[in-house]
Structure formats: C-alpha cells, structure tokens
Amino acid sequence: MKLQTEVVIIGGGATGAGISRDLSLRGIPSLLIEKGDFLSGASGRNHGLFHSGGRYVVSDPEAARECISENRILRKIAPHCIEETDGLFVSLPEDNLDFRNQFVQACQETTIPAHLLSRDEALSLEPGLHPDLLSAVKVPDGAIDPFELVLENAKDAEEHGATFLLHTEITSLLLDGNRIKSVLAKDLLSDEEYSIKTSYLINATGAWADLFLKRLGLRIGVALSKGSMLITNQRLAQRVINRCRPPSNGDIIVPNHTVSILGTTSVRTEDVEHIEVTPHEVSLLIEETSKMLPAIKDARFIRAYAGIRPLFQSEEKGDDRAISRGFALIDHEKRDRIKNLITITGGKLVTYRLMAEKTSDLLCRKMGVNVSCTTHLKPLPGAEKPSGLKNWLAPVGQEEILCDCELVRKKEVEDLLKEGNLKNLQDILHRTRLAKGTCQGGFCVYRLLGVLHDLGMAKGESNKILQGFLEERWKGIRPILWGSALKEEELIEGIYKGIFNL
C-alpha cells in the first residue's frame, strides 16, 4: 500500500505520541509508526513517578527545572492521569545532613517547593517510615499513570487528523541525495507492506535511537541504562518516599493505584531487546528500600520488571547516574547533512510534552511554518474525569467484574473492544487495568478470553493465547518466587494445568 504524509514519526512512546498530538494541533499531518503497541518501550516500563524535579535537583539542576515546570503544566492538562500524593525525601542516621541542607537550598534555587519536616512530623504523615529517621523534606512529587497519559495523547492526536500504524516495523529507508524520500514498512501481524512518502522523519525511538540511525550509517551515542523495579501487593505508603542522598540504587518507593513500586537500579547494557531482573538486583532493592520502610522486608511481591533508560552522553562518563536526565534534540541536517531527519531522545516521562514541543518547534522552523504550540494550554481528553485512583475506589454496584483486583468492569472492556483497532491481547491490557493487580492476570485474563470468544473476536486458539500470556508473565514472577508469592504461583499452576490442560 502506498501512503503519503508530511511527517513520519518513529516510536509510540510518550514522546512519539506527544509529538503526534503537538503537530496535529498545529495542523501538520503526521503518521506514527510503532513496531509494537503504544508504550512498548521505556514509557510502559517505568516506576510511575510524577517528578517534582527533586530527584535531580542537586546533581542535574537543569533537568530538575524542566521537571517542575512540566509538573505544573501536567497538573492542569492531565489531572486525571495524576495522583497528587506529594513526596518525602527522608534522611536516615547514616545519611549526611550536609546533603539535606544542600538539597533544600537547591530546591529553592530551582523553584521546587520544599518544606523541612521534623522526625515526628514525618512519622505523623507516614507512620510506616523507619522510626530512627532524622528528618524529611516534602516536595510536590506524585504518581502518574503512563498508560492513560500516552493513550489520551494518541486519542487527541487522532481526533485532530494524525494517523498510526501499530505493530508495524520499518524495513528500509530510501534516500534521494541528502534527504529521506520514503519509508518502507511491514505490518508484523498481517504482513501487509507499506511505502510511505514523507517530507520529514522524526526518530523518537528512545533507547532504540542508535539502532534506527544505524540504517543510515549514523550514531549519536546513547548510553543504555537498565533500571529494575519490584511491585508489592499493596500500597505501603501514601506518598512517594525518596532517600535524601545522591541518587543511588533502591532509593525510591512510589505508590501507584493499589500497589507500591520499588526502584531502581542503574546497570549499563548493550542489548535493548532482551533484559531481565537478576536475583542480586531483587535483593539489593529490598535491602535498600526497607531501610526507609521496614515493612518491605515482610512484603509480598507480585512482579519484577525492568526498563531501559536512553541517556544521551555528550562525553563518556564512568557512572550512568552522572549522565544528565535531560533530553537531546538533534537536527541531522546540521550534524550529518541529512536535511529532513530529527532525533529526540533522553528525558523523563514528565518532560515528554516539553520534548514534543521543542521537536515540533524545530520541525516548524525547518518547514518555514509559523504556528505556536498549544499543548501546554489544551487539556487532554478525559481531563474532567477523576484520577485513576478515585475511579478505582468508586462503587461498582451490580456490574459484572472481570478483574477483582482492580475492579475492571466487563462493560468497560466490551465498550473498548467495540471501538475496534485492537490487534492482540496486549493491546487490551495496555488500555485497561486488567492484569495489573495483585494476581497479575492469573484470575482475569481467562475471563477476558471468554469475553473475546463470546463476541467472536478471539484471534487464534484461546488456549495458545493464554499460554503465551502466562509465559510472558512468568518472566516477571520468577525473580520474586518465594514465600506467599510461591504459594500463589503453585495455585495458579494447578488451576491452569487442571482446568485448561496447560
């Protein structure tokens, strides 16, 4: 199939979806290509922290300023994606109070609201904190639902004329002199092939940036840093808990919907496709985070997972944590003499909108178009809704429930399915809270497949789809398989062996 568009965007994470929305609101046609579903990369594998900038305020003040600025904007345009929990930076007896004082001073300099709390004040807010803590600093951190955030950006972009090709992979790029003339791509599920003529191409592939540029013989030098995280079966604190020290392993706990997410590690890797959480990382995360919240030692874990941070390094640094969490916007006309190619990488989830704005501004300058950004002013669709947590707490009445952990209603899923355009099981899971709760899909995915079967929408043999889901789920279960988690996995195994003959 032959297609034509003004701009091709590669990558369906927060940045790619944000660029798609930004351009559509400026009246510029675009086509986004993603080899998986939305959020298949780092945007769907983070710890859900709604950054105030406090985490980087000492080591990377410029990134901190970007975070707090976007924090204020997102509270206005995407309140339904955010839980305004606030955050505490906790000082323990072994921590250097000089760093705490430096932290408070840096917050003042970067306009991050910071309030020093005594030990007793901190414990009154979070009784589960270690009783020997010295003090805490309160900042406007929070929790964010990356799935709703990205999908709402995509929805608004589509309503304003943007188009998407999901589960579609770039097969080659055709050049005409010093310009990319067209993109060849293939649908990975239907094998349909596309030839897409474009005036401009934006590389928003994040950790895959260098792999994509390799097709053109280019490289920008992205450091790949693996961050591993653990999920508990319940919220252990109502606020984000940070260790008040220079960023290190196991120094953050984020409440997210019904669970807490413990993070994170920083391990250099060269393989962006195959990553796993190691036993050492699991032990390290539990040991370090339990110094702030002792209950973590006895907590039940339901999953371990990891994501890849794309860190742009202008010079080689020995420690990945020393590389800026800011973003890099590269005009390849100036750098490599390819006139219509732009790369955007690095950054944080909370700065996705700013990254999209700066990328779109650069594109407009190259096009000779004078149209301003409006994404900081126009709320996302659904902004009038309550936050995801409030939705979860809402009564369900007599409606049939598919997911008992997250109270996902059957009608909610059926309405989503009737909208169409969902190509596989993972697409459905990305758009609901199904399989994100304490059973990790063990008691709800087979119900979902029953709904698909009843609606005549099951693609392929249901048992094989179910087995594929369980195999993927196993990757996150295996690293935390002890105690009550082991008992539950034995129960799940018995159910699926006995009832489904798997």
Summary of the structure (lengths in Angstrom):
residues: 502
radius of gyration: 22.7
end to end distance: 39.9
largest distance: 67.8
contacts: 1758
relative contact order: 0.15
helix: 38%
strand: 24%
